[in-house]
Amino acid sequence: MKYQLKISGLDCPNCARKLEEAINKLKGVKNAKIEFVKNTLTFESENYTQAKLDIIKLAKVMEPDAKITEPNITTKTSNKKLILNIALIVVGVAIGVVLYFVKMPTWCYWTFYIISALLLGYKTYIKAITLLFKGTINENMLITLSVIGATFVSEHMEGLMVIALYSIGKLFEGLAVDKSRKSIEKLAKLQPEYAYVVSPDGSVVQTEPQKVKVGNTILVKVGDKVPLDGEILSGESFVDMQSLTGESVPVKLKKGNKILSGSIVLDSALTIKTTKAYENSTISKIMNLVENASQNKSKTETFISKITKWYTLGVVLLAISVFGIVFAVTKDFNTAFYRGLTFLVVSCPCAFAISVPLAYFSGLGNASKHGVLIKGSNFLDACAKLNLIAFDKTGTLTTGKFKIEKIDVLDKTKTKQDILYLASLGEQYSIHPLAKAITADCHKKLEKVDEVKEIAGSGVQFKYNQKTYFVGRLDDSLTITAVELYENNTKIGQINLTDSIKHTAPQTCQELKNMGIKTVMLSGDNNEIAKTVGDKVGVDEIVAKLLPQDKYNYIKTYQNNKYRVGYVGDGINDAPSLTLADVGISMGINGSAVSVEASDIVLVDDNPIKIIDAIKISKYTKKIVIENIAISAIVKIIFLTLGALGITGMLFSVFADVGVTLLAIFNSMRALKYNPKKNKKN
């Protein structure tokens, strides 16, 4: 059976990964997965009680600060652990300083030395020994061996400095990760705990959002969070949507406007008709996507994770080789041993293992703050490489909110209302935006019809009152958006509709061009309609009269021509193209559940300009990852060489190693603070 536990106190994604791997090796535990952002551990076991005890026991050894509880138990966050860790380091360093400057009896010196070393790194030593018995050698063992070795060759102060600087580095790492994590946890706080449902008799009942049904009326009071997506029935208020869309300026919404769950009502109560169930509402979808993002790792992150498994064992063997070579040349055991230890300290993989996941973690968190949900670091990497973006038209570049502009009656025995009703009879089975616009304007109760048959790319055929009707589009010469109605193969009416272009669509296309990215519009409409929209938004290429499979084939053709393709769509028929594209981008509000599931990136507020934010954040994060890898590698190679040759000692090497680790950590934090809306100078 599958179970879930709450796990808190993990310092970094890398620590979570190592613990997850160790848990999966436990007898009786299968498919264990730690979601670092969500603080959850899921696993399968036939004996839950024993498995839980084994997991807690293992976690206490590998990650002493980790706390595992039942999922329904609330744990209070406290600064006590941080204060305690700082206090231990300060006391440990203070004792070391006293030992360096004050002469004392040998027994007293060794007593204080051991106390200092334990205060500074007892967690590291315990982890090293425990993992060694489990067949794993990592940076904890490197540091432990360095401290023991330094003590063995009478370099006591250098041994204390090794563990002191390592512990300080881990402390800063925890603070950096905590800051990144909190930016994402703000989203979790947007999930409302209750909803006020308005009954038909006017009474108001408080209930859980999960129990509210689509079509219910809810009341949202001033200062409350909107529990479910809906449409405002009454009231007018400024609404704070910053945590959803990244826009800091409150938006004024009134009757008829759509409103997203997670928004905060600022100055006046609103009555809202719910349009989506809780699990399909915006804030729920956001949390599900963000929580699962850490499972989709980039090739760089995966490569670093795999390398660090064997890296530590490799450098231990190299350190032994350095010891052997130096001893063979100098015949001095202490000198050879010291240089081997120096090699061990400098080779610690912390800079790689910590900074790369942290950079991606920060980039994903930053994107979510700007209303862009990227489902994993692998898609963040892919987004940075795009050189062509293909757009669907309706609902993507246009609002998709069609309105009936005119009804033409071609059969004198019919009225406009007859044409609208007959067209609605066929369109009631369709989810196309045009169909929704037509049925929305028909206020008569729709009857059931017979022999409904959907004709791909054309429309719907059905039988009603012993006559055959077709509603859709057969006349390709029409230069406007229209739906035709045929009765027994004779055209009896036409409904003309209008759609408006999203106000940021032209700016989006222009900025993509400025970034050297080609833009294409793939539309199912005829050439004239597609050209009208395409010219207004300014795409480089317009391809019209396409069925879903045609769009799929066009994307495949671009990819075969060595383009890295991003596809932007919102409908069910866009799902194949979203899946095929190197990066699929869907709309968060009006996008279908299928398109959101098939995509790699979700734009929370359906605003295409957020594509620019996604690309800029992706490129900036990738740049930081490369910087971290390059800087760490160069510094390590230099000091490994200098240490092996005896030019630098252990203490200087420790400063260099810890220094580059801290530098990489702070550099990774830039991905969280980066603002894609500012220019380079800013």
N, C-alpha and C positions, 0 to 999 in steps of 0.2 A: 504494500500500500504506500501511497505518497503522503508525506507529512511536511509540515512547515514549522520552523522555529525562528525566533527573532534573535539576531546577532548584532551586537553593538560593540564599539571600542576598537574596531580595526583601523589601523592608521593609514593604509594606502591600498589601492587596487592590487598591487603586487603581493602584499601580505594576504589579501583575500584569496588570490589565485593559489598561493602556496598552501594555505590552509584547506582550500577546496580540494586540491590534489591529494593531500594527506588524508582527508576524510573519506575520499573515494577508495582509499586503500584499506579502510577498516573492514573487518569481517562483518558481514550482515548489513552493509550499507551500499546502496547503488545509486547512481545518477545524482550525486550530491551537487548542488549548484548554489553558490553564494552570490546574491545580487547586492553589490557594494553600495549602490545608491539607496536601495530600498531597505537595507539592513535586514535581509531575510536569508534564511538557509532552507532550501527544499531538498528532500532526499526520499528514497524509497527503502523500505525495510519490512521484514516479516515480524520483527520483534522491536517495536517502537521504544519501549522502556529501556532495553539494553543498549540499543543504538544511540539513544539520547545520552545515556550515561557515558558511553565510549566517546562520543563527540565532545561532550563537555570536558572530559578528562584530557583529551588530546588538545583541545583549544586552550585549556589552562596552561599547558606546557609550551605550546608553540606561540601563543599570543596571550600572555598573562593578563593583559588589560581587556581582553575580549569577554563579553558577558552574553550568555545564551539563556533565553527565557522562552516561555510560551508566547505565541503571537499576540494573545489578548492582554498580556501584562504590559502596562505602561512603565517605562523606565525614565526617570528624571535625568536630564543632562546636568552635569555638575563640573565645576572647574577644579574640584578637589584633586582629581587625578593629575591634572596639569601642574597644579601647585606642588603636589607631592614629588612629581618627577623633577621639577625645577629645584626643589629643596634638596633632593638626593644628589643632584649634580653639583649644586653649590657647596654642600657639605663635603662631598667627595673631593672636589677641586681644592677646597680650603685645607683639608687634611694633607693633601699632596703638597701644597705650598709650604705648610708647616714642616713637613718632612724634608723639604729641599733646603730650608734655611736654618732649621733648628737641629742641633746635635743631641742625640739621645741614646740610651742603651740599645743594644742590638735587638733584644726581645721586644722592647717598646716600639722600635722602628718597624719591625716586621708585623707587629700587631696592627699598628695604624695603617701600614701599607696595604695589608690584606683587607682591612675595613674600607679603605678608600677605593680599592679596586672592585670590591663587591658592591658598594653603594653606586658606583658609576656604571656597572655593567652586569649585575647579577642576572637580569632578564636575558641578556645576550648569551651568557655562558650556559644558562639552562636550555635555551633554544638550540644552541650548537650541539650540546651533548645528546639531547633528545632526538634531534633530527639525524645525528650520526648513527644512533642505534636503529634508525629507520632507513638507513642507507642513503641519506641525503647530506651533501656537504655544500653549504652556501656561505654568504658573507659573514654570518654569525660565527662560523667556525674559523674563518680567516682572521677575524678580529680576536677571537679567543686565543688562537695559536700565537698571534702577534704579541698579546699581553704576556702569555706564559713564556714565550721565547725571549722577550725583552727582559723579563725578570731573571731568566736563566743566565743571560750574559751580562747581568748587573746593570742593565740600562733601565732602571726602575722608573725614572721620571718619564722616559719616552713611552714605556708601557702604559702608564697612567694617562699620558696625553693621548695615546691612541684611542683608549676606551672613552675618555672624556669628550674628545672631538666627535667621535662616532655617535655618542649619545646625544650630543647637542644637535648634530645633523638630523638624527631621527626625530628630535623634538620639533625642529623647524619643519621637517617633512610633514609631521602630523598637523601642525598649524596650517600649512599651505593646503593640504588636502581638505581639512575641515572648512576652510574658507570656500573652496570650490564646491564642496558638498552642500554647504548652507545655501548657496545660490540656487541649487536645484531643489532643495528641501522647501524653499519658499513656495514652490508650486504645490507641494503636498498640503500646505496650510490653506490653499485656496479651495480644497475639497470641503464643501459644506457638510456639517454634521446633521442638519435637519432642514425640513421644508415645511412651509405653512400652506396647506391645501384648503382652498375655498370650496365649500360644499354648495350644491344648488340652492339651499335655503339661506345661504349667506354666512353660515357659521365657519369658523376657521379652526382647523385641526393640525397640530404639529405632528409630523411623522418623519421617518427616515427617507432620504432622497431616493433610495433604491426601490421604495414601495410606491412612488408616484408614477402614474400611468401617462402615456402619451395622450394629450388632449385635456388633461386636468388643468384646472386654474389654480395658480399658486400666488401667494402674496409675498413680496420681498420688501422688508422694512429698511429704513435708512441705516446704512452702516453694515447691512447684512450682505453675504455673498449669494449670488444667484446659483441655486442648486442644480438646475437643468436648463438646457438650451430651450429657447421658446420665442414667442412673438408677444410684444407688449399689447395688452388689451386696453389698459387705461393707465394714466399717469405720465409724468414727464420728469426726467432726472438726468443729471450728469452721472456718468458711469466710469469708474476707474478700471481700465483694461491693461494696465502696464505690464503686469506679470504674465499676461497671455500673449500680447502682441508686441511688447517692448516700447509702445508709445506712451510717453509720460503725461501727455495732455489728456484730461478727461474728455469723454465724448458725450454729447447731449443726445439722448434717445427719447422717443415719444411713441404714441400709439401707432401700431403698424410696423415698427422697426423690429428687426431680429435682435436678440440679446444672447450672449454666450454665458454658459455656466462658468463660474469662477470669477466673473466680473463683480465689482463691489458697487452697490447703489449708494450714492453720496448724499443727495439732498432731498429726495422725495420718494415715498413708497411707490412701488409699481405692482400692477396686477398683470400676470403673464400666463399665456396659454402654452403649455409645454409641447414641444414638437419632436423631442427625442427622449428615449428612455435613458435612465441614469448611465448605464454602461456604454451608451453610444454618444453621450454628451461630450462636449469639447474638453472639459477638465479631466474627465475619466480617460479619454483617449490620449491626452497629453501625458498623464502620469504613466499609463501603460507603456507608451513609446519611450519615455525617458528612462523608466525603470529597466527596460530590456535593452537599452542602447549599449550598455557595457558588455553584452554578450557577443556583439558583432565587432570583432577586433580587426584593425587594419593589418596588412601584411607586415608592416614595420613593427607594430606592437607584438604580433604573434612571433615574428622572427627574434625579437629581443627576448621574449619570454622563453623561447626554446633554447636560445644561446646561453642564457644565464644558468640553465640547468647543468650544462656541461662545462661552462666557462670556469666555474669555481674549481672543479676537479682538475681542469687543465692547468690553471695557474699554480695549484699546489704542486703538480708534477714539474712545472717549469721552475718553481721556487727551489724544489729539491735539486733540479739540474744546475741552477745558479749556485747553490751551496756546493755541489760537487765540483763544478768548474773552478770556483774561487778557491776552494780548499786544495784542489790539485795544483793550482798556481802558487798560492801563498803558504800552504802548509799550516795555516793558522785557523784553528777550528772556530774560535770566537768571531773572527772577521767574516769567515764564510757563512756562519750561522746568522750573523747580524744582517748580512746583505740578502740572504734568503728571506729573512723576516721582512725586511724593507720591501722586497719584491712582492710579498704576500699582501702587505698593507696597501700599497699603491694599486694593486690589481683588483681591489674590491669592486664589484660590479654595481654598487649602489647608484652611481650617477646615471647609468643606463636603465637599470631596473625600476628606478623611481621616476625619473624625469619624463620618460617617453609615455607611460600610461597617464601620468599626471597632466601632461600637455594636452593629450587627446581628451581626457576627462574635463579639463578646463574649457577646451574648445566646444565640446558638446554642451556644457553648462551655459557658456556664453551665447551659443546659438539659441538655446531654449529661452533665454532672457529676451531675445529679440524676436520671439514668435516663430522660430524656425526649429522644427523637431527633426534632428538627424538620428536615424536609427542605429548608428554605430560608427566607430572610427574608420571602418573600412569604407563607408559611404562618404565620410568626410574627406578621406584621401581621394576618392574617385571624383568628388565634386570639384576639388582643386585642379583636376586635369581636364575638365570639360572644354571643348572647343566648338561645340555645336549644341544649340538648344532648340528642340522642336516643340511647338505649342499646339495644343488642341484649340479650337476657336471658342465655341460656346461654353460659357461658364469658367473659362480660363483667361482669355484675353477680353471677353465680353462679360457682362454681369450675369448673363443667363436668365435674367428676369424679363421675360417677354411679356408684352402687353398687346392686346388686340387693337389694331389701329383702324381696321375697316373690314366689313363683311360684304362681299359681293354676291348677289343672288342672281343666278343664271337661269333658274326655273321659276316662271311666273306663278306657279302654284304654291311656291314656298315663300316663307318670310325669313328675315334675318335670324329670328329666334329658332326657326325650324332647322336652318343650316347649322347653327351653333349646337343645337341639341343632337342632331344626327352625327355631327363630327365628334361630339363628346362621347356618344355611345361607343365609338371605336377607340377613342383616345383614353378612355377610362382604364384600359388595361396597360397603358404605356407609362414609362417613367421619364420619357424624354421631356426636356424643358418646354418645348412647344405644346406638347400634350397637356402638361400641367397648367399652362397658361390658358388653354382653351377650356378645360374642364372647370377651372377656377371661376370663369365668367358665366358658366352655365349653372343657374340656380334651381333648375328642375331636378327632381329625383331621377337618376339614370336607371333605365331598365336593363335587364340582362339580354344579351344578344347571342345568336347561335353561330357556330362554325367560324370562330375567330381565328384568323390566320395572319401571322406577322410576316411581311415580305421584307427581307433584309435590305436596308438602305432606301426603302421606298415608303412603306407605311403599313397600315392594317386593313385587312379585308374581313367583312363580317356579313351576316344575314340578319335582317330585321323586317318584320311584317312581310315575309316571303319575297323580299327584294335583296339584291346583293349590293353592298356599299363598299367603297374604298375611300379611306381618308389617309392622306399623305401627300406624296409629290410624284407626279409623272411627267410634268412639263418642265424640261431642263432649260427652256429658254427664258423662264421667269428670272428677272433681275432683282427681285425683292424676296424677303423671307415670307413665305406663304405656305398654307396648307390647303390642298384641294380636296373637294368632296365629289365623288362619283356615285351615281345611282344606275345600276345595270349598265355600266361602262359609259354612261353619259355624264359629263361634268355638269353639276347643278349648283356649285357654289365654290367660293374661295375665301379663305380667312387670311388677311394680311396682318403680320405681326412686326413689332419693332423690338430691337435689343440695343442696349447701350454699351459702349466700350468702357472698360474699367479705366478710371482716370490716370492710373499709374502705368498702364500698359505701354504707351509710347515712350515714357521715360525709361522703363525697363529695357525695351529693345535698344534704345539709344546707348544706354550704359553698357549693355552687353557688347555692342559694337565697339565701344571705346576700349573694352577689355580684350578685344580681338576674338570675340566669340560670335560665330555665325548664327543667325536666327532664321527659323523656318516655321511656317504655319501650315499644319496638315488639317484640312477641313473636309467635312462630308458634304458641304454645300456646293452649289455650282460655281463656276469660275467668276461670274460677275459679283455675287455676294461675297465670296471669299476675297476677291481683289479689293472690294470696297473697304472691308475690315482690315485686310493686310496692309493696304496703303496708309490707312489712318494710323495704325500702330507702328508702321515702319519696319516690318520684317524684311529680311534680305531675299527670301524666296517664298512663294505661295504655291501650294499644291492642293487642288480642289477635287471634288467628286470622289472622295475616298471612303471605302468601307473600312471597318476596324482592321480586317486582315491586310488591307492595302497600306494602312499606317504602319502596321507591324513590319511589312516588307520594305517600306521606305527606310525605316530605322535600321533594318538589317543591311540595306544597301549602303547607307552612310557609314555604318560600322565597318563594312568590308572595304570602304575607301579610307580607312584609318582615322575616322572621326571618333572622338570620345563624346557620346551623345547623351544629353539630358532630355527627357521627355516630360512635359507638363500637361496634366489632364485632370479631369474631375469625375468622369462617368464610369459606369460599369464596362462600357465598350472600350475604355482606355486601359483597362487592366492588363491585357496582353502586351501593349506597347510600354507601359510603365515597368513591367517585369523584364522585358527584353533590354530596355535602355540601360546604359552604364549607370545612370542615376535617374530613378523615377521620382517625379515631384508631384504631389497631389494637393488638393485644396482641403483645408481642415473643417470648414463650416458646411459648404454645400457639396463637398466631395462625397461620393458614395462610399459606403463601408468597404466595398470591394476595392475601390481605387486607393483608399487609405491603407488597406492591408497590403496591396501589391506594391506600393511605392516605398522608396528609401528615405524620402524627405517629405515632411508635411508642413505646409504653410498654414499656421493656425488661423489667420484671419482672411485667407483667400487672396491676399494682396500679392500680385506678381513681383512687385519691387523687392520683396523679401528674398527673391532668388539672388539678387545682387549681394545682400547681406550674407547669405549662405556661402556663396563663392568666396567672398572676401574673408570671412572667418575661416573657411577651410584652407585657403592659401596661406593665411597668416599662421594658423596652427601648424600646418605642414612645415613652414619655414622654421618655426621654433623647434620642432622635432629634429629637423636636420641640423640646426645650430647646436642643439644639446648633444647629439651623437658626435658631431665633428669636434666640438670643444672637448668633450670628455675623452674621446679617443686620442686626440693630439696630446693633451696633458698627460694621460696615462702612459702613452708610448715614450714621451720625453723623460718622465720621472722613473719609469721602469728601467730605461737604459741608464740614466744617471745613478739610480740606486744600485743596479747590478755592478756598475763600474766603481762604486764607492765614492762617487763625487758628492752625492747628497746622503744625509743620514735619515733615519726613520722619522724623526720629529718633523723635519722639513717636508718629507714625503707625505706624512699624515696631513699637514696643513694643506698641501696641494690637493690631496685626494678629497678631503672633507670640503675644501674650498670650492672645487669644481662641482661637487655634488650639490652644495648649497646654491651655487651660481645657476646650475641647471634647474633646480627646484624653483628659484625665484624667476628665472626666465620662462618657465612653464606657466607661471601665474599670469604672465602678460597676456596669454591666450584668453584668460577669464575677463581681463579688464579692457581688451581691445574693443573699440567702437567702430564698426564698419561704416557708420554714417559720416565720420569725420574724414577729412582729406589727410594726405600723408604728412603735411606740415604740422597739423594739429596732433 
